[in-house]
């Protein structure tokens, strides 16, 4: 079923690439995947068979609304990942190098 895709996936990835352009993170596939997952989880599930057909029948107003939603979701995801950068997956803080030892 390769013909089924999430409507927002390409839009999210394009938005992330634009936001990270010129940064070291732009080449970190794991970081991009983390940001994409957080952003996609903030958007409604919308699966389509053919993205081209979906865009063809979509009004300009709907497309702009969806693009704005994607941008907000990506900005939130970037902030969320940045805020949690110093935490372990269990929510505890990572020990800072040299902290606690002399």
N, C-alpha and C positions, 0 to 999 in steps of 0.2 A: 504494500500500500504506500508506495513512494509518492503517490500523487496527493496525499493528505499532508497539509502543513498548517502551522499556526500563522494566522494572518499577520501577527505582530512581530514574528521572529526577525525577518529581514530588516524591518523598520528599526527595531531595537538595536540590532548589530550595526547598522549604518550610523545610527545616532551615537552609539558608544565609540565607534571609530572616529567620528567627527570630534567628539568631546576629548578623546585621548590623542588626537593627531599631534605629532611632534614630541610626545612624551615616551619615556621608557616603558610605561605600562601598555602602550599601543602594541607592543610586541610580546606581551605576556598572555598567552592563550588561556591559562588558568584564571588569571585575573579577569579577563574579558568574559569568560564563561560564568564566573561568580557574579559579576555585575549584571550580565544578561539574565541569569536565573532570578535575581532579586527583582529586577525591573519587570520581567515577564509575570512574576507572581503578583505584581500590583495591577496588572492589566487583566481585563476579562478574557476568558478562554474563547477563542474564535477560530475555529478550524475550517479550512476551505480546501477544495480540491485543486482549483486553479487560481492562483493569486492574480494573474493577468485579467481573467474574467471578472473577478471580484472588483478590481480597481476600475475596470471599464464601466461597470454598472453603479459605481459609487459616485455620489455627488462631490463636487469640489469642497463644499462645506463639511461633509462627513469626513473627507480625507484630511482636511485641515484640523478638525476636531481630534481625529485619531492621531495625527502627527504631534499635536500639542500634548495629548495624553502620554504618548511615548516619551517625549522630551522630559516631561515631569517625572515619569517613572524612572528614566535613566538617571536624571539628576539626583533623585532620592536614593537610588541604588549606589551611585558613586559616593554620596555622603555617608550612607549606611556602612559601606565597606570600609571607607576611610576611618570612621569612628570606631569600628571594631577591629582595626588592624593590630592593635596591641592586646587582643584577647585570644585565648585558646578557644577551641570549638565548644568547650563546656561553659564558657562565659567568664572564666577566671582570667585575671591579667597575666600576661607573660612576664617573666622576670626580666628586668632590663639588664643588659650586660654590665657587670661590675657592681650591681646593686647588692647590698648586704655583705659584701666581702671587702676586707682591707688588707 
